[in-house]
Amino acid sequence: MLAHVTTAALHGVEGYVVEVEVSLAGGLPSFAVVGLAQGAVREGRERVSSAIRSAGFELPSRRITVNLAPADVRKEGSTFDLPIAVGLLLASGQIAGPGGRWAFLGELGLDGGLRAVRGALAVAASCRAAGVDHLVVPAENAAEAALVSGLDVRGAGNLRDVARLMAEDAGPRRVDGVEEARWPGDAMDGADVSEIRGQAYAKRALEVAAAGGHNILVLGPPGTGKTMLARRLPGILPAPTFEEALEITRVHSVAGRLPPGGSLVWRRPFRAPHHSVSDAGLIGGGSPVTPGEVSLAHHGVLFLDELPEFRRNALEALRQPLEDGSVRVSRAAGTLTFPARFLLVGAMNPCPCGYWGDGTDRCLCDPTQVARYRGRVSGPLLDRMDLHVEVAAVSFHDLHEAPEGESSAAVRARVESARARQAARLRDVPGVYANGQMGPAELRRWCRPGPRVARLLQTAVDRLHLSARAYHRILRVARTLADLEGGETVLEHHAAEAIQYRVLDRRMV
C-alpha cells in the first residue's frame, strides 16, 4: 500500500515542494524515514506515532517506509510531521483522499495537536506555484499563509480536525487573505522627530537619508542624541508597499519571529544588534542556516551603535549586502541567499573616551589614539556611508527654551513626495526604487552634472582625495536634495550640501 502527500520545505527564504511517499509492506514492524532526513525529521517518527494514537487512529503494525523526495536534498525541521501522519492514515485506509491537490504542513504534539512552524508564507507561495489547490496548516499559521492569493488555506488545531476536513471537505473554515492596505501614518512609531531639541543639521541629514535611502554615519560625544536620532528614522520613512510588507513578513517568518497568529508585518523593521554580535548573528548562519540581523532589517533600518566596537570581520562582511541588497551564506551543503536591502545607520564616538573636540578639556586622548580608534572603521566601509554627520552637545538654551520642531508626519510627507519622484524616474529600472540604489548607468542618465557643478565636484575630489565610490555617493545625495526641492536638475547648492556630508571620511582628526 502506497500513499503520496504533498508538502514543502524551506531553502533560505524560499520554499520548495516535497513529495512524501508512505509505503506499508509486510514484515517485522518498523518505521524508517529516508530522503536525507536530518535530526528533527527522524525524531518526528515518535511524535507521529503518539499523535496518531492520541487522535483515535491506529498506527499500522507493518513495515513503514517514508521517502521524502527529492531524496538528494537535506530535509530539516519538524514541518514534515503532519504530511507523514496524513500519508500513514491514507496508506492504511483510515481516511480517504479528498478531491483536488492538497498540501499539508505542521508539527505534531504527542497529543495530536498542531503547533506553529516557521516559514508558512514561503511554503504557501511555493505550493501555489506548484499548482496546489488546498493547503492545511496549524491554526496559528493560517493568517500568514493566507496572504498568498489563489490558494485555499485551512487552519486546523489537531490531527482529528485534519482528518475530518479531508473526509467531509468541511472542518475548519477557510482563512481569508489580507486586503492591500497602508499602515496609518499616526501609528508608524511612538518616537517622534519633534522630541529632538536642537541638532538641526543632524535632523536635516536624517531627512535626506530617508528621502533617498542613503546610509548615514553619526559621529559625536556621548549624550548628544545619536541613538535618539537613529530610533526616529523609521518614523519618517514611507510606509512599506504591500509587496515590501510581504518580503518583510517572509523573512521574519523564516526566522521564527512572527508572533502566534501573526499575519502581515506593516512596520518597517528597526534592528539594533549589540556590538558583541557574532558574524552569523549579523550576516546569517547557524545550523540550520537562519537569517541574520542584516536580513531581519530588510526594507527597514539597521542601527549599529558604537560602530568601532564591532568585530572588524563582521563590519567588512557588510560590504556585500550594502552593494547588492542581498547576502549569500555558503556552507558545505550549499549556498543560501537572503534579502538584505536596508538603510544602515552607524553611530560612533570621536575618540576612545568620547570627548575629542567637544570644546572642553575632558579628553585625554592623543591624536595617535584617536586615529587608531577611528581606523577600526575601514575606508571602504566609510565610502559606503553616503552621509557623515557630526553632532555636538546640545546647549541648555536648546534643551530648555527651543520650540518644538516639526513632527515626524510633516517630515514624512516631504520624504514621500521625494520618493514618489524617484519611483517615477526609476520605474523602468528593475530592483532600484530610490536614489541610494542607483548604479553608474542611472547616475550618468539622471545625475550628470553641468559645467559649474562639475568644477565644484572636481575641486572636492582633488582636495578631499575622495574615491570614485565617494564621488558617486555625492551625486546620489545631490539628486535626493534636488528631489526634496522638487527640482529637475542638480544645482550647485545641492552638490555643495552633499559634499559637506563627505568630509568625515578623510578629515578624521
C-alpha positions in Angstrom: 0.0 0.0 0.0 1.4 3.4 -1.0 0.2 6.9 -0.4 1.5 10.3 -1.8 1.2 13.5 0.1 2.5 17.0 -0.9 4.2 19.4 1.5 7.0 21.9 1.2 10.3 22.8 2.9 12.5 25.9 3.2 15.6 26.8 1.3 16.7 30.1 2.7 13.6 32.4 2.5 12.2 30.4 -0.4 10.1 27.2 -0.3 10.3 24.1 -2.5 7.8 21.3 -2.9 8.5 17.9 -1.3 6.6 14.8 -2.1 6.1 12.5 0.9 5.7 8.8 -0.2 4.5 6.4 2.5 4.8 2.6 1.9 3.2 -0.1 4.1 4.8 -3.5 3.5 4.8 -6.9 5.2 7.5 -7.9 7.6 8.5 -7.0 11.1 7.0 -3.7 12.3 9.4 -0.8 11.7 9.3 2.9 10.9 12.0 4.3 8.6 12.3 7.8 7.1 14.6 8.2 4.1 15.5 11.0 1.7 18.3 12.8 3.6 16.1 13.3 6.7 18.0 15.1 9.4 17.6 15.1 13.2 14.2 16.7 13.8 12.7 14.9 10.8 13.9 11.5 12.1 12.7 12.3 15.6 9.3 13.0 14.1 8.6 9.3 13.9 7.9 9.2 17.7 5.8 12.3 17.5 3.8 11.0 14.6 3.2 7.6 16.3 2.0 9.1 19.5 -0.2 11.7 17.8 -1.9 9.1 15.6 -2.8 7.0 18.7 -3.9 10.1 20.7 -6.2 11.2 17.9 -8.0 7.8 18.0 -6.4 6.2 15.0 -4.3 3.1 14.8 -0.6 3.0 13.9 -0.2 0.3 11.2 1.7 -2.7 12.5 3.6 -3.0 9.3 7.0 -2.2 7.8 6.6 1.6 7.3 8.9 3.4 4.9 8.6 7.1 4.3 10.5 8.7 1.4 11.0 12.5 1.2 11.5 13.4 -2.5 13.7 14.9 -3.9 15.9 12.5 -2.0 19.2 14.3 -2.7 18.3 17.4 -0.7 18.7 17.7 3.1 15.4 17.9 5.0 15.4 19.7 8.3 12.8 20.8 10.8 9.5 19.4 12.3 7.2 20.6 9.5 7.0 17.0 8.0 5.1 15.6 11.0 1.7 16.3 9.6 2.2 15.2 6.0 3.8 11.9 7.2 0.9 11.3 9.6 -1.6 12.0 6.8 0.3 9.7 4.5 0.1 6.9 7.1 -3.6 7.3 7.5 -4.2 7.4 3.8 -2.0 4.3 3.1 -3.7 2.3 5.9 -7.2 3.3 4.6 -8.3 5.0 7.8 -9.2 8.2 5.9 -10.0 8.8 2.2 -8.2 11.3 0.0 -10.2 14.4 -0.9 -10.6 15.8 -4.4 -8.1 18.3 -5.8 -4.5 18.6 -4.9 -3.8 19.1 -1.2 -0.7 20.0 0.8 0.0 19.7 4.5 2.4 21.5 6.8 2.8 21.3 10.6 4.5 20.0 13.7 2.6 17.4 15.8 2.4 17.2 19.5 2.2 13.9 21.3 -1.5 14.6 22.0 -2.2 15.1 18.3 -2.3 18.9 18.5 -0.8 21.0 15.7 1.9 23.5 16.6 3.0 26.6 14.6 6.0 26.3 12.3 8.5 28.7 10.6 8.2 29.9 7.1 4.5 29.3 6.4 4.3 32.2 3.9 7.2 30.9 1.8 5.8 27.4 1.9 2.4 28.6 0.8 3.9 30.6 -2.1 5.8 27.5 -3.3 2.7 25.4 -3.1 0.7 27.8 -5.1 3.4 27.9 -7.8 3.3 24.1 -7.9 -0.4 24.0 -8.6 -1.7 23.0 -5.1 -5.4 23.8 -4.6 -5.7 23.5 -0.8 -3.1 24.0 2.0 -3.7 22.8 5.6 -1.6 24.4 8.2 -1.7 24.9 12.0 -4.3 27.4 13.1 -1.6 29.8 14.3 0.0 29.9 10.8 -3.3 30.3 8.9 -3.5 34.1 8.7 0.1 34.2 7.5 -0.2 31.5 4.8 -3.5 33.1 3.6 -1.5 36.2 2.4 -0.8 34.1 -0.7 -3.6 34.8 -3.2 -5.1 32.0 -5.3 -4.6 29.3 -2.6 -7.3 27.8 -0.4 -5.8 27.9 3.1 -7.3 25.9 6.0 -6.2 26.2 9.6 -6.5 23.1 11.9 -5.9 22.6 15.6 -5.2 18.9 15.7 -4.9 15.8 13.7 -8.6 14.9 14.2 -9.5 18.2 12.6 -7.4 17.5 9.6 -9.0 14.0 9.1 -12.5 15.5 9.4 -11.6 18.2 6.9 -10.4 15.6 4.4 -13.2 13.2 4.9 -16.1 15.6 4.8 -14.5 18.6 2.9 -15.7 20.6 5.9 -14.0 21.1 9.2 -12.1 24.3 9.9 -13.2 27.3 7.9 -11.1 28.7 5.1 -9.0 31.7 6.1 -9.4 34.8 4.1 -6.3 36.7 2.9 -5.4 40.2 3.8 -6.5 43.0 1.5 -3.9 45.5 0.4 -3.7 48.5 2.8 -1.4 51.1 4.1 -0.1 51.5 7.7 -1.8 54.5 9.2 0.6 57.5 9.4 -0.2 58.2 13.1 0.8 54.7 14.1 4.2 54.4 12.4 6.1 54.7 15.7 5.8 56.2 19.1 9.1 58.1 18.8 8.7 61.5 17.0 11.4 63.7 15.5 9.8 66.7 17.2 11.1 65.4 20.5 14.7 66.2 19.4 15.9 69.6 20.6 18.5 71.4 18.6 20.6 69.3 16.1 19.0 71.0 13.1 21.9 69.8 10.9 21.6 66.2 12.0 17.8 66.2 11.5 18.3 67.6 8.0 20.7 64.8 7.2 18.2 62.3 8.7 15.5 63.6 6.3 17.9 63.3 3.3 18.8 59.8 4.3 15.1 58.8 4.5 14.3 60.6 1.2 16.9 58.8 -0.8 17.6 55.6 1.0 21.1 56.7 2.0 23.3 55.2 4.6 24.4 57.6 7.3 27.1 57.8 10.0 26.6 59.9 13.0 29.7 61.0 15.0 29.7 62.8 18.3 30.4 62.7 22.0 28.2 60.7 24.4 24.8 62.2 25.2 24.4 64.2 22.0 21.4 62.3 20.8 22.9 59.9 18.3 20.7 56.9 19.3 17.7 59.2 19.7 18.2 60.3 16.1 18.5 56.8 14.8 15.4 55.5 16.6 13.3 58.2 14.9 14.4 57.4 11.4 11.7 54.6 10.8 9.0 57.1 11.7 9.9 59.4 8.7 10.4 56.6 6.2 7.4 56.0 3.8 5.1 53.2 4.8 6.1 49.9 3.1 4.2 48.8 0.0 2.2 45.6 0.1 5.0 43.8 -1.8 7.6 45.1 0.7 5.4 44.1 3.6 5.2 40.6 2.1 9.0 40.4 1.9 9.4 41.6 5.4 6.9 39.1 6.7 8.6 36.2 4.8 12.0 36.9 6.3 10.6 37.2 9.9 8.5 34.1 9.4 11.6 32.0 8.3 13.5 33.4 11.3 10.7 32.3 13.6 10.0 35.9 14.8 6.3 36.2 13.9 4.0 36.1 16.9 1.5 33.3 17.1 -1.4 34.0 14.8 0.6 36.9 13.2 -0.1 38.0 9.7 1.4 40.8 7.6 4.2 43.0 9.1 3.3 46.5 8.2 6.1 48.3 10.2 9.5 48.8 8.7 11.9 46.8 10.9 14.4 48.5 13.2 17.2 46.3 14.3 19.9 47.4 16.7 22.3 44.4 17.5 24.8 44.7 20.3 28.4 45.2 19.2 29.3 41.8 20.5 27.1 40.1 17.9 28.7 37.2 16.1 29.3 37.1 12.3 26.5 34.5 11.9 24.2 36.6 14.1 24.8 39.7 11.9 25.1 38.2 8.4 23.2 34.9 8.9 24.2 31.3 9.5 24.0 28.7 12.2 22.6 25.2 11.8 20.1 25.2 10.3 21.0 28.4 8.5 18.7 31.3 9.5 18.6 35.0 8.5 20.9 37.4 10.4 20.3 41.0 11.5 21.0 42.4 8.0 18.1 40.3 6.6 15.8 41.0 9.6 16.4 44.7 8.8 15.3 44.1 5.1 13.3 47.2 3.9 14.0 48.8 7.3 16.8 50.3 9.4 19.9 48.5 10.7 21.4 50.6 13.5 25.0 49.8 14.6 25.8 51.8 17.8 29.4 52.1 18.9 30.5 51.2 15.4 34.2 50.8 16.1 33.5 48.2 18.8 32.1 45.7 16.3 34.4 43.0 15.1 36.3 44.0 12.0 35.4 41.0 10.0 31.7 41.5 10.9 31.8 45.1 9.6 33.7 44.1 6.4 31.0 41.4 5.8 28.5 44.3 5.4 30.1 45.3 2.1 28.2 42.7 0.0 24.7 43.4 1.3 25.3 47.2 1.1 26.2 46.9 -2.5 23.9 44.0 -3.7 20.9 44.2 -1.4 21.4 40.5 -0.5 23.7 38.3 1.4 25.0 34.8 0.4 25.8 32.3 3.1 27.9 29.5 1.9 28.1 26.1 3.7 29.3 22.7 2.7 25.7 21.7 1.9 25.2 24.6 -0.5 24.8 28.4 -0.7 21.7 30.3 0.6 20.8 33.8 -0.4 18.9 36.1 1.9 17.5 39.5 1.1 19.2 42.4 2.9 18.2 45.8 1.4 18.4 48.0 4.5 19.3 51.6 5.4 22.4 51.5 7.6 22.8 53.9 10.4 26.1 53.9 12.3 27.0 55.8 15.4 30.4 56.3 17.0 32.3 58.5 19.5 35.0 60.7 18.1 37.7 59.0 20.3 38.1 56.2 22.9 36.9 58.4 25.8 34.3 60.1 23.6 35.1 63.8 24.2 37.6 64.7 21.5 36.8 68.1 20.0 33.9 68.9 22.3 35.4 72.3 23.4 36.4 71.1 26.9 39.5 69.6 28.5 37.8 66.3 29.4 39.5 64.4 26.5 42.9 62.9 27.4 43.4 61.0 24.1 46.3 61.9 21.9 46.0 62.1 18.1 47.5 58.7 17.7 44.9 57.1 19.9 42.1 58.9 18.1 43.4 57.8 14.7 43.8 54.2 15.8 40.2 54.2 17.3 38.6 55.7 14.2 40.7 53.4 12.0 38.7 50.4 13.2 36.1 51.5 10.7 37.8 50.9 7.3 37.9 53.3 4.4 35.9 51.0 2.1 33.1 50.9 4.7 33.1 54.6 5.2 32.9 55.0 1.4 29.6 53.1 1.5 28.1 55.6 4.0 26.5 58.3 2.0 26.2 60.9 4.8 28.7 61.6 7.5 27.2 63.9 10.3 29.0 65.4 13.2 26.8 66.2 16.2 27.8 68.4 19.1 26.5 68.7 22.6 23.1 70.3 22.9 23.1 73.7 24.6 21.0 74.5 27.7 19.1 77.1 25.6 18.0 74.4 23.1 17.1 72.0 25.8 15.1 74.4 27.9 13.7 77.1 25.6 13.9 75.9 22.0 10.4 75.5 20.4 9.2 72.1 19.4 10.3 71.2 15.9 8.5 69.6 13.0 6.6 66.3 13.6 7.6 63.1 12.0 4.4 63.2 10.0 5.4 66.6 8.4 8.9 65.3 7.6 7.5 62.0 6.2 5.2 63.9 3.8 8.2 65.6 2.2 10.1 62.2 2.2 7.2 60.5 0.5 6.9 63.3 -2.1 10.7 62.9 -2.9 10.3 59.1 -3.1 7.4 59.4 -5.5 9.6 61.5 -7.9 12.3 58.8 -7.7 9.8 56.0 -8.2 8.5 57.7 -11.4 12.0 58.3 -12.7 13.3 54.8 -11.9 10.1 52.8 -12.8 11.9 51.1 -15.7 14.9 50.1 -13.7 14.4 46.7 -12.1 15.3 46.4 -8.4 16.0 50.2 -8.0 13.4 52.2 -6.1 15.5 55.1 -4.6 18.5 57.3 -5.4 20.6 55.4 -2.9 20.4 52.3 -5.0 21.3 53.8 -8.4 24.2 52.4 -10.3 26.6 54.1 -12.7 24.2 53.8 -15.7 21.4 55.6 -13.7 23.9 58.2 -12.4 25.0 59.0 -16.0 21.4 59.4 -17.1 19.8 61.4 -14.3 22.7 62.9 -12.3 25.1 64.2 -15.0 26.4 67.5 -13.5 26.5 70.7 -15.5 29.8 72.6 -16.1 29.6 74.6 -12.9 28.6 71.7 -10.7 31.4 69.6 -12.3 34.0 72.1 -11.4 32.8 72.2 -7.8 32.9 68.4 -7.7 36.3 68.2 -9.2 37.7 70.6 -6.5 36.1 68.5 -3.8 37.5 65.2 -5.2 41.0 66.7 -5.5 41.2 68.4 -2.1 39.5 65.7 -0.1 41.1 62.8 -2.0 37.7 61.1 -2.4 37.4 57.7 -4.1 35.2 57.1 -7.2 32.6 55.4 -4.9 32.5 58.5 -2.7 32.1 60.7 -5.8 29.1 58.6 -6.9 27.6 58.9 -3.4 27.8 62.7 -3.6 25.9 62.6 -6.9 23.2 60.4 -5.4 22.8 62.6 -2.4 22.7 65.7 -4.5 20.0 64.1 -6.6 18.0 63.5 -3.5 18.4 67.1 -2.3 17.1 68.2 -5.7 14.1 65.8 -5.3 13.3 67.3 -1.9 13.1 70.7 -3.5 11.1 69.4 -6.5 13.9 70.3 -8.9 14.6 68.5 -12.2 18.3 69.1 -12.3 21.2 69.0 -9.7 22.3 72.5 -8.9 25.5 73.9 -7.3 23.9 74.3 -3.8 22.7 70.7 -4.0 26.2 69.4 -4.7 27.7 71.7 -2.1 25.5 70.4 0.6 26.1 66.8 -0.5 29.9 67.4 -0.3 29.5 68.6 3.3 28.3 65.1 4.2 31.5 63.5 2.9 34.1 65.4 4.9 34.5 63.0 7.8 35.8 60.1 5.8 39.1 62.0 5.3 39.2 64.6 8.0 39.1 62.2 10.9 41.4 64.1 13.3 
